[in-house]
Amino acid sequence: MKKYSFILFTIIVIGFSSCNGSDAELQSKGTILSLDTSECACCGGYLIEIDGESNIYNIITLPEGNDLNIDNASYPLDVRLNWDQNVSRFCSNQITVSAISKE
């Protein structure tokens, strides 16, 4: 009986631990403010505010397979995302987005 209880407990624990939706993995909240139409070396892409910070970042490219339909989006657009700040001496406002989804 103990053997069956242990197996049942293990199945339940594994089942609950794998019930994470894809949005649960996205760690930051952001708002895509607009398309960046500026013409400079560090411009282009989309302007985004992340986690309510005062910094405005620039996304040059979005990851493939996102659900934003960005070409037909109206701004501001609330999103959840995983991102890293690019380490560049010249373009400190650019970020790399590894995953993004509509809020």
C-alpha positions in Angstrom: 0.0 0.0 0.0 2.9 2.4 0.8 4.3 1.7 -2.7 1.0 2.8 -4.4 0.7 5.9 -2.1 4.2 6.9 -3.0 3.5 6.4 -6.8 0.3 8.4 -6.6 2.0 11.2 -4.6 4.8 11.4 -7.2 2.3 11.6 -10.1 0.4 14.4 -8.4 3.5 16.4 -7.7 4.8 16.0 -11.2 1.4 16.9 -12.6 1.1 20.1 -10.6 4.7 21.2 -11.3 4.1 21.0 -15.0 1.0 23.1 -15.0 2.8 26.3 -15.8 1.2 28.3 -18.7 3.6 30.0 -21.2 2.7 33.5 -19.7 3.9 32.3 -16.3 7.4 32.1 -17.7 7.4 35.7 -18.9 9.0 37.8 -16.1 8.4 41.4 -17.0 5.4 43.6 -17.9 5.9 46.2 -20.6 4.1 48.6 -22.8 5.1 49.0 -26.4 4.6 52.7 -26.9 5.1 53.1 -30.7 7.2 52.3 -33.7 10.5 54.1 -33.5 10.8 56.1 -36.8 13.9 58.1 -35.7 16.9 57.9 -38.0 20.0 57.3 -36.0 22.5 54.5 -35.4 20.6 53.2 -32.3 17.1 53.9 -33.6 14.4 51.8 -35.3 12.2 49.0 -34.1 9.8 49.6 -31.3 9.9 51.8 -28.2 8.9 50.0 -24.9 8.6 50.9 -21.3 9.3 48.0 -18.9 8.0 47.4 -15.4 7.0 51.0 -15.0 10.6 52.3 -15.1 11.2 55.7 -16.5 13.7 54.3 -19.1 12.4 53.8 -22.6 14.1 50.9 -24.4 14.3 50.0 -28.0 13.4 46.6 -29.4 15.1 46.1 -32.8 13.6 42.7 -33.6 10.9 40.6 -32.0 11.3 36.9 -31.5 9.7 34.6 -34.1 6.4 32.9 -33.2 5.1 35.7 -31.0 1.3 36.4 -30.9 1.4 40.2 -31.2 0.4 40.7 -34.8 2.5 43.9 -34.5 1.8 45.1 -38.1 -1.8 45.7 -37.2 -1.4 46.6 -33.5 -2.7 49.8 -32.0 -0.5 51.5 -29.4 0.1 51.5 -26.5 0.2 47.7 -26.5 0.6 45.9 -23.1 2.9 42.8 -23.2 4.7 40.4 -21.0 8.3 39.6 -21.9 11.7 38.2 -21.1 14.5 40.5 -22.0 18.2 41.3 -21.6 19.8 44.7 -22.0 22.4 44.8 -24.8 25.8 45.7 -23.6 26.9 48.3 -26.0 28.9 51.4 -25.4 27.0 53.2 -28.2 23.4 51.9 -28.0 22.6 51.5 -24.3 18.9 51.7 -24.8 18.6 48.6 -27.0 17.3 45.3 -25.6 17.1 41.8 -26.8 13.7 40.2 -26.3 13.8 36.4 -26.0 10.0 35.9 -25.5 7.0 38.2 -25.7 3.3 37.8 -25.5 0.2 40.1 -25.5 -1.0 40.9 -21.9 
